[in-house]
């Protein structure tokens, strides 16, 4: 998880994620969202890109992030 925490910390520094919350809590929350996909994701209902876009918007990274993970 150190890599995830590093990315979350960078997002907090840029203001994309709230800095008032502990980096570890936000990291665990993001991983938890992704971790339960096997229970609800249905590729016949939505695409992986749809899920990625929704998750990026939900965690505040929708603006300025491309599908390749690099800032646009």
Secondary structure, 3 states (H helix, E strand, C coil): CHHHHHHHHHHHHHCCCCCCCCHHHHHHHHHHHHHCHHHHCCCCCCCHHHHHHHHHHHCCCCCCECCCCCEC
